[in-house]
Amino acid sequence: MNTRFIVNGVERDFAGDSEMPLLWYLRDHARLTGTKFGCGSGICGACTVLVEGKAQRSCMLPVAAVAGRSVTTIEGLAGPELHPVQQAWLEEDVAQCGYCQAGQILAAVALLKRNPEPGPDDVESITNLCRCGTYVRIRRAIARAAREMRR
């Protein structure tokens, strides 16, 4: 049975194992390698994507779970210009090694979509991990993006 869904605005039709984690479809079949494998158990968040605008851990999400739904990866976030969260990430010089950043950015986008004026506790609700410890810059970038998106 084929699984149909949309990735970054492009309709996809996958005839493989519908129980395969979405992460592996994105990386191995769609060749969208911005979504990273981190822990494989939904803890670290390196594999975070947006499903219908909500942050989801793609390493734990079977392809079948996105049937008929829209998935956005880091590659599909920007339009002609960077998304305000991506721009804030650059302006706040957030990334060090960069491995977790795609997942961090998408988690921040989802947060700002549901709460355009997040407080410190709201920002702390993002559970993505950064091994480099850039949390102070991540918080500043989210606050900057929130201000920019409200303009």
N, C-alpha and C positions, 0 to 999 in steps of 0.2 A: 504494500500500500504506500502510495506517495504522500509525503507531507508537504503541504504548501504554506508558505509564509512569506513575509516581506522583510528584507534586510536592507537597511539604508535606502529605502524607497524602491528597491528592485524586487520584483516577485521572484521567489525561489521555489523550486520543486525538487524535493529530495526523495529519492527512491531507496535509500539505505535504511539501516536500522533506526527506527524512530525512537528507540530508547537510548541511543548514543547521546552523550552530553552535548548540548549546543556549542560549548567551547570548541569541541573537536570538529564539529561541522564548520564553524566559522574559520578556524585556522587551517584545517586540512582540505576542505572542499571549496569554501568560498575564498580561500587565500587572504583572509582578513586577519593579519597577525598582530594587530594592535591589542587585541584581547589576549591577555597573558595567562598561562598556567602558573599557579602559585602553589597552593596546598592540595588541591583536588578534593577538599572536603567542605568548601563553602565558608571557610573561616577568614581567609586573608583579604579577599575582595579584588585581587588582581584581575580576575575574570569578569568583573562587573560589566554588564550591558544594560541597556534600557529596553524593557518589554512594555509596549504601550505606555512609555514614559516613566515606568517604575524601575528602580534599580533591582537587578536580579543577578545572582551568582550563576554564571553560565556553566560552570563545572558541575553543578548539581541539577541543572535543568535539562531534562530530556528534550530532544528535538520535537517530540510529539506535543509537548506542553506549549509550543509556540505556533501550533497549527492555526492558520487563519489570523495570526497576530503580526504586529509590526515590531521589529527588533532594530535598535540603533546601536552601532558600535562607535568607537572613537573615530573611525574613518568616516562615518556618516554624520558626525555631529555638526561640523562647520558647513556653512553655505559658502557664498562668495567671500565672506569674511569669517574670521574665527568667531566661535561662540563666545559670549562675554566671560564665561568661566575659563575657557582656554586662554583668552586674552589676559585675564586676571592672573592666571597661573604664570604666564610669562612675565608680567609686570612685577609680581611678587617673588620671582625667581624661585619657585617652589621646588622644582625637580632637582634631585641630586643624581642618583643612578637612573631614575626614570621608570624603573620596572613597574611600579604600582600606579603610576600616574594616570594612565587611561582609565583604570577602574576608579581611582579617586575622583577624577574629573566627572565621570558619568554619575557617580554617587552624589556629587555636589549639584549637578544639574537636576537630578531627581529631587533632592532636598529643596532647591530653590523653586522648583515647579510647584511643590505642595505647600511651601512656606516661603514667600518672597521676602520676608523680614525675619530671618532666623536669629534667635538668641544663642548665646554660648551653649546652652544645654541642647538646643536643636542641632547645632553643628557637631557636638559630641556624640549625637546619635548615629553619625556615620561610623560604621565599625570597620571600614577598610584599614588595613595595616600598612605602615610605611617602615620598612626596616632601617631606612636612613634617619628616621625621626624628624621629618620636616613638618610636624604637626602645627607648629606656630605659624609657619608660612602658609600652610593649607588653610588654617582658620582665617588668616588675613586675606587670602585670595578669595575665599568664599564671601567674606564681608564686602570686599571690593566689588565682586561680581554682583552681589545682591544690590548694592547701591547703584551700579551701572544699569542693571536690568529694570530698576524702578524709575529711571529717568525717562 
